Every structure is written in structure tokens, then in C-alpha cells.
Amino acid sequence: MNALIQYFRDARAELGRVSWPTRPQVLEGTQAVLVFVIALTLTVYLLDLAFQALIRLVLP
């Protein structure tokens, strides 16, 4: 039981040493992820359209 209590004490102490991001940093990271996801989604969609067109040309 003492080992479990010590584990939680150590975990809490470690969380105190963490360098947490500021709100602007979190917002900037979120925006970057959203832009990447939108760009990737559009790329996959356009590739899908292109492959559909190619398949329709090959298969009557």
C-alpha cells in the first residue's frame, strides 16, 4: 500500500515540474492541426474524384 501512495506522491510532484503550454500556444497548435486536417481531407477528396473519373473511363 505504501508503494501506491508513494507512486501518487511522485506523480503529483512530477506534474508540478511540467512546463504547461500557454493558452495562445494551445490555440496556435489547434489551428495548425485544423488546417492540416482540412488540407488532407481536400487532398483525399480530390484524389477520390480523380480515381472515380479514371475508373469510369476504363470500365464502361
N, C-alpha and C positions, 0 to 999 in steps of 0.2 A: 504494500500500500504506500509505503514511503517513496518508492521509486516513481509511482504515478504522480504523487504530489510534487516531487522534485521535477518531474518532466514538465508539468504545467507551470511551475515557477520559472523554469528555464525558458519555456516557450514565451511566457509573458515578458521576460527580460529581453529576449531576442526581438520581440515586436517593438520594444522601446528603442532599439537601435536601427530600425528600418528607416530608410530615407523615403518617406511617402511623397508622391508627386503632388504638385500644387494643382488647384482647380484649372488654371489655364493650360497646364501641361496635359491634364486628362482630356480637356476639350479638344486640344490640338491633336492628340492621339486618336480620339474618337473620329474627328473629321477626316484624318488620314485614312483610317480604316474604312469609313463610309465611301470615300472617293474611290478607294481601291476596289471595294465590293461592287460598286456601281460600274466601274470600268470593266471589271472582269465579267459581270453579268452581261453587259452590252457586247463584249467580245464573243462570249459563248453564244449569245442570241444571233449575232451576225454570222458566225460560223455555221450555226444550225440552219439558217436561211440559205446560205451558200451550198451546203451539202444537200439540202432538200432540192434545190434547183438542179444540182448535178445529178442526183438520183432520178429526178423526173425526166431529165434528158436521156439518161441511159436506159431506164426502164419505161417503156411506153404505157 
